[in-house]
Amino acid sequence: MKRINAYLLGCFFLAACGADQAGSADAVTGTYVREINNEYAKGNDSLIVSVLDKNAGTYSIQNNYGFMRYLDGKEKGRDYKTQKFTAVYDKEHKQLVDNFKGMVFTVVPEKGLLLQGSEEFRKVK
């Protein structure tokens, strides 16, 4: 009987650990968007976060942005750019860290936000 109880306790423990990992991955992954609207530019900036390796805690972040540039109130052309990052999730600080490019993304899952420095991205899906 003690063996069965110990076995069941171990199963519950492993299931709880797995649920925590799945929950944190779901809280981090998705598409985040911020709008650019000032006197120099108007457009969108998006971050697409997806899991690369769940066990290692690595994520792929694709940054797409496109905007119309303005100079003296006149359109000066469109800009589009795509960047890719590979980041490791730090559970303690709730941050995605790309050590190669020095990028840090702070995850605020309860508000559906991803912060990159002072820039605030809202989760849309």
VENNOR-V299802 format. One record per residue. N is the residue number from 0. RES is the residue in one letter. OMEGA is omega in degrees with one decimal (* if undefined). BURIAL is 1 if it has 16 or more other C-alpha atoms within 10 Angstrom, else 0. D_LAST is the distance of its C-alpha to the last C-alpha in Angstrom with 2 decimals. Layout:
BEGIN
N,RES,OMEGA,BURIAL,D_LAST / N,RES,OMEGA,BURIAL,D_LAST
END
This chain:
BEGIN
0,M,179.6,0,47.08 / 1,K,178.7,0,46.14 / 2,R,-179.6,0,44.70 / 3,I,178.7,0,42.49 / 4,N,178.7,0,41.25 / 5,A,178.7,0,40.60 / 6,Y,179.8,0,38.79 / 7,L,177.9,0,36.57 / 8,L,177.0,0,35.89 / 9,G,178.8,0,34.91 / 10,C,178.7,0,32.54 / 11,F,179.0,0,30.82 / 12,F,179.5,0,30.58 / 13,L,178.3,0,29.02 / 14,A,179.5,0,26.53 / 15,A,177.7,0,25.55 / 16,C,179.0,0,25.13 / 17,G,179.1,0,22.94 / 18,A,179.2,0,20.73 / 19,D,179.0,0,20.38 / 20,Q,179.8,0,19.37 / 21,A,-180.0,0,16.73 / 22,G,-179.3,0,15.39 / 23,S,177.8,1,15.37 / 24,A,178.8,1,13.68 / 25,D,-179.3,0,10.78 / 26,A,-175.8,0,10.74 / 27,V,-174.3,1,10.86 / 28,T,177.1,1,8.77 / 29,G,178.8,1,5.44 / 30,T,-179.1,1,5.37 / 31,Y,-175.4,1,7.46 / 32,V,169.7,1,9.72 / 33,R,179.4,1,13.22 / 34,E,176.2,0,15.77 / 35,I,-179.9,1,19.27 / 36,N,176.8,0,21.98 / 37,N,-175.8,0,25.48 / 38,E,-177.6,0,28.97 / 39,Y,-176.5,1,28.52 / 40,A,175.5,1,25.17 / 41,K,-179.7,0,22.36 / 42,G,-178.1,1,19.06 / 43,N,176.7,1,15.57 / 44,D,-177.8,1,14.70 / 45,S,175.2,1,11.52 / 46,L,177.0,1,11.05 / 47,I,-175.9,1,9.58 / 48,V,178.6,1,10.46 / 49,S,-178.0,1,11.76 / 50,V,171.6,1,14.70 / 51,L,179.5,0,18.11 / 52,D,-175.8,0,20.40 / 53,K,-178.1,0,19.41 / 54,N,179.8,0,23.08 / 55,A,-179.6,0,23.61 / 56,G,180.0,1,20.39 / 57,T,-176.6,1,19.67 / 58,Y,173.4,1,16.44 / 59,S,177.3,1,15.97 / 60,I,177.1,1,14.52 / 61,Q,-180.0,1,14.61 / 62,N,176.8,1,15.21 / 63,N,171.9,1,15.49 / 64,Y,178.2,1,17.15 / 65,G,-179.9,1,19.26 / 66,F,175.5,1,21.52 / 67,M,178.8,1,24.82 / 68,R,178.0,1,27.60 / 69,Y,173.3,1,30.26 / 70,L,-176.2,0,33.79 / 71,D,177.3,0,36.15 / 72,G,-179.3,0,33.85 / 73,K,177.9,0,33.94 / 74,E,-179.5,0,31.27 / 75,K,176.9,0,31.96 / 76,G,-179.0,0,29.55 / 77,R,175.1,0,26.00 / 78,D,174.9,0,24.60 / 79,Y,178.7,0,21.89 / 80,K,176.0,0,21.31 / 81,T,175.6,0,19.35 / 82,Q,177.0,0,19.85 / 83,K,178.6,0,19.08 / 84,F,170.0,1,19.48 / 85,T,-174.0,1,20.12 / 86,A,175.4,1,19.74 / 87,V,-178.8,1,20.98 / 88,Y,176.1,1,19.32 / 89,D,-175.6,0,21.89 / 90,K,-176.8,0,21.31 / 91,E,-177.7,0,24.10 / 92,H,-177.4,0,22.76 / 93,K,-179.0,0,18.99 / 94,Q,169.4,1,19.02 / 95,L,-174.4,1,18.12 / 96,V,173.3,1,21.45 / 97,D,-176.7,1,22.52 / 98,N,-178.0,0,26.28 / 99,F,-178.1,0,27.24 / 100,K,177.6,0,25.85 / 101,G,-178.7,0,26.00 / 102,M,176.5,0,22.37 / 103,V,178.3,1,20.98 / 104,F,179.9,1,17.41 / 105,T,-177.8,1,17.36 / 106,V,174.9,1,14.53 / 107,V,-171.9,1,14.55 / 108,P,-178.4,0,12.37 / 109,E,177.4,0,14.13 / 110,K,-178.5,0,13.12 / 111,G,-177.2,1,9.57 / 112,L,170.7,1,11.42 / 113,L,-176.6,1,12.55 / 114,L,174.8,1,16.10 / 115,Q,-172.7,0,18.21 / 116,G,178.8,0,21.65 / 117,S,-179.8,0,21.67 / 118,E,-176.3,0,18.52 / 119,E,178.7,1,15.53 / 120,F,179.0,1,11.92 / 121,R,179.7,1,9.34 / 122,K,178.9,1,5.82 / 123,V,173.5,0,3.83 / 124,K,*,0,0.00
END
